[in-house]
Amino acid sequence: MKIYLHHIFSIIALFQALFMAVFFSTHPQKATRLRSLIMGLMLFVFAILIGCTLMLSIGMPLALGRYYRHVIIIEQLTFIVAPLFYLYVRATLDDRFRPHQKDLLHLIPYIVMVTTVSAILIPNPAYMLWRAPLLPVLSVLVLIQNAVYIMAVLRLLHANGFSFSSFFTTQSHCQMDWLRLFLMGYIVFWLIKFQSAVVICNAALRSICPYTTSLYFISVFFLFNGIVFIALKKPEYFFKPSRYFQSALDEKDRIRYQKSLLKLMHTGKPYLDSGINLPTLARTLAISPRLLSRVINESFHKNFCDFINTYRIEESIQRISNGHNGRKNILEIAYEVGFNSKSAFNAAFKKYTGRTPREFKKN
């Protein structure tokens, strides 16, 4: 049994996944608790799968003898990852989303595969998985399932205003920014699994299996490090701003800052600037960004992105309803009110009104 550098990467990624799974699963914020639980469960499943792949890679199951079959059975948890990814996107797009009994149908592929693999492996201790057609079949089925769910997620995002043409452009909506990055990472991971499946299905390419395994471990390592980096850099992608526990801001000061902010929003309309951000708005009000974030959170129960987008949507509703602007198309109005793309505008508009801008204009 030999351990190489990519195995060390895998071990680090495994502990990172477990740590993040605990972090997300135990986060107390009610507003985002469901999607945090789903993310935590998905990371926990990933940790188990990394552990199983690591055991198979370093040859530990060979030392354990017949117990390698149980590792293969546990590995069928890979059929749960895609459904969890889909449910996470749904919960992120809609805070009111709650799983129903019909969502249990997502578990059918996992149950079928566990039953099938168990029926083949358990009664046959001498069954050599890597020399039999079962392994390529499993690899292809996983790829097909993930491709179906990626398409389902893309359709879901498109229904919420996400445009395929602006996939690599800068958005101005926090949730869409994060979901776009997450989807890109998931697709890259699928492509890596695809090339691994090609190697497994082609006996002539089996000699480069160590290369594909190394690529898998390294990609997992960078995937989880990317999530950790984003969580530290942009916590609003995952959680709504929590309550501030310091008592430096009393009620009178909060109301005073709130009135100043509202006056600026109504008279100066800084939200029309597509480049507006928290530090810029804070400088205009002559307060610190942290204090402004706290005022917005405690006064309006929103983060900065949602607060700004609320004004942009209200402004766009007025412009769409204005007969003098009837000749302007939706994209022109989106740019005028501060959005960088039509997809971000559609997503924010539907979130606040329940309809797309085109549906609103038609009615």
Secondary structure, 3 states (H helix, E strand, C coil): CCCCHHHHHHHHHHHHHHHHHHHHHCCCCCCCHHHHHHHHHHHHHHHHHHHHHHHHHHCHHHHHHHHHHHHHHHHHHHHHHHHHHHHHHHHHHCCCCCCCHHHHHHHHHHHHHHHHHHHHHCCCCCCCHHHCCHHHHHHHHHHHHHHHHHHHHHHHHHHCCCCHHHCCCCCCCHHHHHHHHHHHHHHHHHHHHHHHHHHHHCHHHHHHHHHHHHHHHHHHHHHHHHHHHHHHHCHHHCCCCCCCCCCCCCHHHHHHHHHHHHHHHHHCCHHHCCCCCHHHHHHHHCCCHHHHHHHHHHHHCCCHHHHHHHHHHHHHHHHHHCHHHCCCCHHHHHHHCCCCCHHHHHHHHHHHHCCCHHHHHHC
